[in-house]
Amino acid sequence: MERKKLIAKFVEIASEKMGKDLETVDEENTFKELGFDSIDVIDLVMFFEDEFALRIEDEEISKIRKVKDLIDIVIKKLEEIDDEVSEG
């Protein structure tokens, strides 16, 4: 999935499911700058896990500081799933 689509999905999830009012988001924004606390980030990760049927490990979650960090992890996980399907 393209980065732009994942960022749009992030804005959609943050707005619709979490009640955050985000008009513009830059990948370099930290979650703190966007008004997210650590619980919000965990909730956001869980929404992405459910949406894309993937698992993000706790050690990966602890490294998420910016929107870019989350998008990078989701892309990596989706590529791993795609590779498994291709090999299987």
Backbone as CSV, one residue per row, in Angstrom:
resi,resn,N_x,N_y,N_z,CA_x,CA_y,CA_z,C_x,C_y,C_z
1,MET,0.850,-1.182,0.000,0.000,0.000,0.000,0.894,1.243,0.000
2,GLU,0.481,2.242,-0.730,1.259,3.473,-0.839,1.266,4.256,0.471
3,ARG,2.370,4.968,0.683,2.511,5.790,1.893,1.366,6.793,2.013
4,LYS,1.032,7.450,0.892,-0.027,8.470,0.929,-1.349,7.875,1.402
5,LYS,-1.636,6.657,0.951,-2.881,6.004,1.354,-2.845,5.643,2.838
6,LEU,-1.682,5.228,3.323,-1.561,4.903,4.746,-1.691,6.154,5.609
7,ILE,-1.130,7.256,5.150,-1.272,8.510,5.900,-2.741,8.942,5.903
8,ALA,-3.414,8.789,4.769,-4.847,9.108,4.712,-5.630,8.204,5.661
9,LYS,-5.257,6.931,5.739,-5.915,5.997,6.658,-5.649,6.419,8.098
10,PHE,-4.433,6.872,8.388,-4.099,7.365,9.723,-5.016,8.531,10.099
11,VAL,-5.163,9.493,9.190,-6.020,10.658,9.452,-7.464,10.206,9.655
12,GLU,-7.914,9.265,8.820,-9.284,8.746,8.944,-9.501,8.082,10.308
13,ILE,-8.581,7.219,10.699,-8.708,6.524,11.987,-8.655,7.523,13.139
14,ALA,-7.695,8.440,13.069,-7.540,9.422,14.146,-8.780,10.300,14.272
15,SER,-9.368,10.661,13.139,-10.543,11.538,13.155,-11.810,10.799,13.557
16,GLU,-12.097,9.715,12.840,-13.375,9.024,13.029,-13.427,8.186,14.296
17,LYS,-12.367,7.477,14.585,-12.397,6.530,15.697,-11.894,7.124,17.010
18,MET,-11.013,8.129,16.902,-10.387,8.662,18.109,-10.797,10.095,18.410
19,GLY,-11.575,10.705,17.519,-12.068,12.050,17.768,-11.027,13.153,17.670
20,LYS,-9.901,12.877,17.009,-8.867,13.903,16.827,-9.215,14.732,15.598
21,ASP,-9.004,16.030,15.678,-9.288,16.925,14.568,-7.979,17.235,13.854
22,LEU,-7.667,16.436,12.844,-6.416,16.604,12.115,-6.718,17.055,10.694
23,GLU,-6.324,18.273,10.368,-6.536,18.765,9.013,-5.352,18.412,8.129
24,THR,-4.168,18.649,8.634,-2.969,18.307,7.879,-2.027,17.523,8.775
25,VAL,-1.393,16.537,8.175,-0.447,15.707,8.910,0.796,15.554,8.059
26,ASP,1.931,15.769,8.672,3.213,15.537,8.041,3.814,14.306,8.701
27,GLU,4.477,13.485,7.919,5.089,12.273,8.475,6.062,12.580,9.604
28,GLU,6.646,13.740,9.581,7.635,14.097,10.598,7.001,14.607,11.891
29,ASN,5.674,14.809,11.882,4.994,15.207,13.120,5.166,14.125,14.170
30,THR,5.467,14.552,15.392,5.453,13.592,16.493,4.012,13.441,16.953
31,PHE,3.736,12.320,17.598,2.384,12.126,18.106,2.073,13.140,19.197
32,LYS,3.092,13.532,19.945,2.902,14.547,20.987,2.453,15.868,20.362
33,GLU,3.087,16.252,19.244,2.700,17.484,18.548,1.241,17.439,18.080
34,LEU,0.765,16.238,17.769,-0.601,16.067,17.275,-1.617,15.877,18.397
35,GLY,-1.139,15.906,19.643,-2.045,15.789,20.782,-2.340,14.367,21.223
36,PHE,-1.496,13.427,20.826,-1.663,12.030,21.218,-0.811,11.731,22.442
37,ASP,-1.372,10.997,23.403,-0.553,10.488,24.500,-0.211,9.028,24.192
38,SER,0.498,8.367,25.097,0.959,7.001,24.828,-0.204,6.024,24.663
39,ILE,-1.279,6.228,25.392,-2.452,5.359,25.265,-3.094,5.549,23.891
40,ASP,-3.156,6.798,23.421,-3.690,7.066,22.080,-2.881,6.331,21.014
41,VAL,-1.560,6.332,21.166,-0.696,5.657,20.190,-0.982,4.159,20.191
42,ILE,-1.134,3.569,21.367,-1.450,2.139,21.455,-2.805,1.860,20.802
43,ASP,-3.791,2.708,21.065,-5.102,2.548,20.425,-4.983,2.628,18.905
44,LEU,-4.199,3.578,18.438,-3.993,3.755,17.009,-3.346,2.513,16.399
45,VAL,-2.344,1.977,17.071,-1.684,0.754,16.609,-2.701,-0.383,16.514
46,MET,-3.555,-0.505,17.522,-4.559,-1.573,17.513,-5.542,-1.409,16.352
47,PHE,-5.920,-0.179,16.036,-6.790,0.054,14.883,-6.107,-0.403,13.594
48,PHE,-4.807,-0.072,13.446,-4.068,-0.503,12.260,-3.941,-2.022,12.220
49,GLU,-3.691,-2.641,13.361,-3.603,-4.104,13.411,-4.912,-4.733,12.948
50,ASP,-6.024,-4.210,13.427,-7.334,-4.743,13.034,-7.630,-4.477,11.560
51,GLU,-7.335,-3.278,11.121,-7.635,-2.876,9.743,-6.886,-3.729,8.721
52,PHE,-5.629,-4.046,9.014,-4.780,-4.740,8.049,-4.422,-6.167,8.458
53,ALA,-5.030,-6.673,9.522,-4.789,-8.045,9.999,-3.293,-8.316,10.172
54,LEU,-2.645,-7.453,10.945,-1.225,-7.637,11.215,-0.956,-7.482,12.700
55,ARG,0.250,-7.841,13.108,0.634,-7.767,14.525,1.884,-6.915,14.647
56,ILE,1.799,-5.877,15.461,2.950,-5.021,15.744,3.403,-5.344,17.158
57,GLU,4.654,-5.741,17.286,5.205,-6.173,18.571,5.388,-4.990,19.522
58,ASP,5.350,-5.289,20.822,5.509,-4.255,21.852,6.811,-3.483,21.691
59,GLU,7.897,-4.192,21.356,9.186,-3.507,21.199,9.159,-2.528,20.029
60,GLU,8.365,-2.830,18.997,8.215,-1.906,17.876,7.359,-0.709,18.287
61,ILE,6.313,-0.971,19.047,5.433,0.109,19.509,6.215,1.114,20.347
62,SER,7.122,0.621,21.173,7.883,1.512,22.056,8.792,2.467,21.287
63,LYS,9.060,2.168,20.018,9.928,3.021,19.195,9.146,4.056,18.387
64,ILE,7.828,3.990,18.435,6.997,4.897,17.634,6.933,6.268,18.305
65,ARG,7.476,7.260,17.625,7.447,8.639,18.109,6.754,9.572,17.116
66,LYS,6.974,9.277,15.826,6.445,10.121,14.755,5.463,9.324,13.905
67,VAL,4.655,10.040,13.137,3.745,9.396,12.195,4.544,8.488,11.265
68,LYS,5.697,8.965,10.827,6.575,8.200,9.940,6.937,6.847,10.539
69,ASP,7.207,6.804,11.827,7.578,5.550,12.488,6.467,4.514,12.351
70,LEU,5.242,4.936,12.595,4.106,4.020,12.495,3.907,3.564,11.054
71,ILE,3.965,4.496,10.116,3.772,4.158,8.701,4.850,3.183,8.243
72,ASP,6.106,3.417,8.636,7.204,2.512,8.266,6.957,1.099,8.778
73,ILE,6.506,0.980,10.016,6.245,-0.340,10.599,5.101,-1.034,9.865
74,VAL,4.032,-0.304,9.584,2.888,-0.903,8.886,3.307,-1.373,7.493
75,ILE,4.070,-0.557,6.773,4.545,-0.951,5.441,5.401,-2.209,5.542
76,LYS,6.307,-2.244,6.512,7.170,-3.419,6.705,6.332,-4.668,6.967
77,LYS,5.347,-4.557,7.836,4.493,-5.705,8.168,3.675,-6.150,6.953
78,LEU,3.154,-5.209,6.191,2.385,-5.563,4.994,3.268,-6.246,3.956
79,GLU,4.520,-5.792,3.829,5.461,-6.433,2.908,5.784,-7.850,3.365
80,GLU,5.935,-8.052,4.679,6.200,-9.393,5.209,5.033,-10.326,4.903
81,ILE,3.813,-9.835,5.078,2.629,-10.647,4.783,2.582,-10.974,3.294
82,ASP,2.876,-9.980,2.458,2.866,-10.174,1.013,3.909,-11.209,0.604
83,ASP,5.098,-11.146,1.221,6.157,-12.114,0.929,5.731,-13.526,1.321
84,GLU,5.078,-13.659,2.471,4.612,-14.971,2.924,3.585,-15.545,1.959
85,VAL,2.698,-14.706,1.470,1.675,-15.155,0.523,2.328,-15.567,-0.792
86,SER,3.323,-14.793,-1.242,4.012,-15.091,-2.494,4.776,-16.407,-2.413
87,GLU,5.383,-16.663,-1.251,6.165,-17.882,-1.068,5.278,-19.103,-0.872
88,GLY,4.096,-18.904,-0.301,3.206,-20.007,0.057,2.421,-20.473,-1.090
